[in-house]
Amino acid sequence: MTSTAWEPSVERRRAITIAVILVGLAAAVGLAITLNRSSPKHDKEAAPPAQNTAPQDNVPSGPLDSVPAVVEPDELAAAHKIMREYLVAIGTYTYRSDSASWTAKARAFTDGSKSMGDQTSLPTGRAWAECVKSKCSSTATADLKRDTVISNAPVEGAGRSVTTLAATTVTLHQDKTTTQTTEFQITAAYTGGEWKVSSLQLATVGNAGIEER
């Protein structure tokens, strides 16, 4: 009888032990699944991509060739035209040229500033007297070599302007024919709806020579 009473007790304990083990395993598995779902890696993979990321202001959003030109090609051509006309005008005259009319014609290519007015005039004094005496005449051609500065500054008092390295070849016909090529930095600015020459600075004196006829 002792053996029969002991055996059911052992079986019950064994059943209880197995039940406890199974409950523990189930709890461990559930905890592992919960931790995996809440891990940073899982959150990173599950997170949707940002839809409203603000673009950086200093990074172009398109190709560089989509940026508008500083000065449009037709405007650039107009600036070059007025430069060439001015350079030809100041190097072309004869001893019969009337100072007032010649000066007015040449200054019409400028912006009307005092600095441009001062340097846009016929030779005066002895030089002009010698020209009249020898019945001289002068002709000029202009060659625009390259643009050095193109600007479209959005500030008051400034705007579209083009500075170009140019060369003029002036031929003076008198007792002897003298030819000289001079380089200038010439600037045209968009003023009052037109391109006008606003600056002329000597760059270099190129080849100067004398040819006799």
Secondary structure, DSSP 8 states (H G I E B T S, - for coil): -HHHHHHHHHHHHHHHHHHHHHHHHHHHHHHHHHHHHTSHHHHHHHS---S-----TTS-SS-GGGS--SS-HHHHHHHHHHHHHHHHHHT-EETT--HHHHHHHHHTTB---HHHHHTSS---THHHHHHHHTT-EEEEEEEEEEEEEEEE--STT--EEEEEEEEEEEEEESSSEEEEEEEEEEEEEEETTEEEEEEEEEEEEEEEEEE--
